[in-house]
């Protein structure tokens, strides 16, 4: 019952989609991405500027893969045309980020600094000392790099210190109320 899989994908101007040997390749202004369609019961057809993903079987696993591959192709089309970005906020007393060449050095409350090197295809910008912006054309890589940086120092609920997404809300706890 994949409702997502049935939706056609509109390809914007300047983006080229090819399906050859069960591999979908998407080329655009920002770069090139490719995805292997590993399920043999999923078919991809390209007609002009519309890409449709169809399935041959009604099995539960095939229906799930139908929606998955349609979403992956849509993400590739959006990535090569617009790109993706995630913003992270560093909150803590004296905590900051500094760009040094191709790496970012984080001072996040440890006795040492933490160096973060961006993988290929990902760019990490220091917007200001307490804000990072991770950019790239692959949605999965951008999200994974952001999650890896956030995992270095997860936000704690009492003071809110840690690394969090810009739109994330940290539920704060009250703390101890018993006095002396």
C-alpha positions as CSV (number, residue, x, y, z in Angstrom):
1,X,0.0,0.0,0.0
2,X,2.7,2.4,-0.9
3,X,1.0,5.7,-1.6
4,X,4.4,7.5,-1.8
5,X,5.6,5.0,-4.4
6,X,2.7,5.8,-6.7
7,X,3.5,9.6,-6.9
8,X,5.5,10.6,-10.0
9,X,8.8,12.5,-9.6
10,X,8.9,15.8,-11.5
11,X,12.5,16.4,-12.8
12,X,13.3,20.2,-12.8
13,X,15.2,21.9,-15.6
14,X,18.9,21.3,-15.6
15,X,18.6,17.8,-14.0
16,X,19.2,14.6,-16.0
17,X,18.0,11.2,-14.8
18,X,19.2,7.9,-16.3
19,X,18.3,4.3,-15.5
20,X,20.7,1.7,-16.8
21,X,21.6,-1.8,-15.5
22,X,19.4,-1.3,-12.4
23,X,21.3,1.9,-11.4
24,X,19.6,5.3,-11.3
25,X,22.0,8.2,-12.0
26,X,21.0,11.8,-11.4
27,X,23.1,14.6,-12.7
28,X,22.5,18.3,-11.8
29,X,24.2,21.6,-11.3
30,X,25.6,20.6,-7.9
31,X,26.9,17.2,-8.8
32,X,26.0,13.6,-9.6
33,X,24.4,10.9,-7.4
34,X,23.6,7.2,-8.2
35,X,21.5,4.6,-6.5
36,X,21.3,0.8,-7.2
37,X,17.8,-0.6,-7.4
38,X,18.5,-4.0,-5.7
39,X,15.0,-5.3,-5.7
40,X,14.2,-6.9,-9.1
41,X,10.5,-6.4,-8.7
42,X,10.8,-2.6,-8.8
43,X,10.9,-0.8,-12.2
44,X,11.8,2.8,-13.0
45,X,10.6,4.5,-16.1
46,X,11.6,7.9,-17.4
47,X,9.3,9.8,-19.8
48,X,10.4,13.3,-20.5
49,X,10.7,15.2,-17.3
50,X,8.7,12.7,-15.2
51,X,10.1,9.6,-13.4
52,X,7.8,6.9,-12.2
53,X,8.6,3.9,-10.0
54,X,6.4,0.8,-10.3
55,X,6.2,-2.6,-8.7
56,X,5.4,-6.0,-10.2
57,X,4.2,-7.8,-7.0
58,X,1.9,-6.9,-4.2
59,X,4.0,-8.5,-1.5
60,X,4.5,-6.5,1.7
61,X,8.3,-6.3,1.2
62,X,7.9,-5.1,-2.4
63,X,5.4,-2.4,-1.4
64,X,7.9,-1.2,1.2
65,X,10.7,-1.1,-1.3
66,X,8.5,0.7,-3.8
67,X,8.1,3.7,-1.5
68,X,11.7,3.5,-0.4
69,X,13.2,3.7,-3.9
70,X,10.8,6.4,-5.0
71,X,11.8,8.5,-1.9
72,X,15.5,7.9,-2.6
73,X,15.2,9.0,-6.2
74,X,13.2,12.1,-5.1
75,X,15.9,13.0,-2.6
76,X,18.6,12.6,-5.2
77,X,16.8,14.9,-7.6
78,X,16.3,17.5,-4.8
79,X,20.0,17.1,-3.7
80,X,21.6,17.8,-7.1
81,X,19.3,20.7,-7.8
82,X,19.0,22.5,-4.4
83,X,21.2,20.6,-1.9
84,X,20.6,19.8,1.7
85,X,21.8,21.4,4.9
86,X,21.6,20.8,8.7
87,X,22.4,23.4,11.3
88,X,23.8,22.5,14.7
89,X,23.9,24.7,17.8
90,X,26.7,24.3,20.4
91,X,25.6,25.5,23.8
92,X,27.9,25.5,26.8
93,X,30.1,27.9,28.7
94,X,33.3,28.4,26.7
95,X,32.2,25.8,24.0
96,X,33.0,26.8,20.5
97,X,33.9,25.6,17.0
98,X,36.8,26.9,14.9
99,X,37.4,26.1,11.2
100,X,41.1,25.2,10.4
101,X,41.5,24.3,6.8
102,X,39.5,21.3,5.8
103,X,38.6,20.4,9.4
104,X,36.6,21.9,12.3
105,X,38.1,21.9,15.8
106,X,35.5,21.7,18.6
107,X,36.0,22.8,22.2
108,X,33.1,21.1,23.9
109,X,34.0,20.7,27.5
110,X,36.6,17.9,27.3
111,X,40.2,18.3,28.4
112,X,41.2,18.1,24.7
113,X,39.8,19.5,21.5
114,X,37.9,17.3,19.0
115,X,38.8,17.4,15.3
116,X,36.0,16.8,12.8
117,X,37.0,16.1,9.2
118,X,34.2,16.3,6.7
119,X,33.9,13.3,4.4
120,X,34.0,13.6,0.6
121,X,31.0,15.5,-0.7
122,X,30.2,17.2,2.6
123,X,31.1,20.8,3.6
124,X,31.1,21.9,7.3
125,X,30.8,25.7,7.7
126,X,31.3,27.6,11.0
127,X,28.5,30.2,10.8
128,X,29.6,31.6,14.2
129,X,31.6,30.1,17.1
130,X,28.4,28.4,18.4
131,X,26.7,27.3,15.1
132,X,27.7,24.8,12.5
133,X,26.1,24.3,9.1
134,X,26.6,20.9,7.3
135,X,25.9,21.1,3.6
136,X,25.9,18.5,0.8
137,X,23.9,17.0,-2.1
138,X,23.4,13.5,-0.4
139,X,20.6,13.8,2.2
140,X,21.8,10.6,4.0
141,X,25.4,11.7,4.3
142,X,24.4,15.2,5.5
143,X,22.2,13.7,8.2
144,X,24.7,11.1,9.2
145,X,27.6,13.7,9.6
146,X,25.2,15.9,11.6
147,X,24.2,13.0,13.9
148,X,27.9,12.0,14.4
149,X,28.8,15.5,15.5
150,X,25.8,15.7,17.7
151,X,26.7,12.4,19.3
152,X,30.0,13.8,20.5
153,X,28.2,15.8,23.2
154,X,24.4,15.1,23.4
155,X,22.4,17.8,25.1
156,X,21.8,17.3,28.8
157,X,18.4,18.1,30.3
158,X,19.5,20.2,33.3
159,X,21.5,23.1,31.8
160,X,20.9,22.4,28.1
161,X,24.7,22.0,27.5
162,X,25.5,20.0,24.4
163,X,25.2,20.0,20.6
164,X,21.7,20.1,19.2
165,X,19.9,20.7,16.0
166,X,18.8,24.3,15.4
167,X,15.1,23.4,15.4
168,X,15.4,20.9,18.2
169,X,13.7,21.6,21.5
170,X,15.4,20.3,24.7
171,X,13.0,19.3,27.5
172,X,14.5,20.8,30.6
173,X,14.3,19.1,34.0
174,X,13.8,21.1,37.2
175,X,16.7,19.7,39.2
176,X,16.9,19.3,43.0
177,X,14.4,21.3,45.0
178,X,15.5,20.2,48.5
179,X,17.3,23.0,50.3
180,X,19.7,22.9,53.3
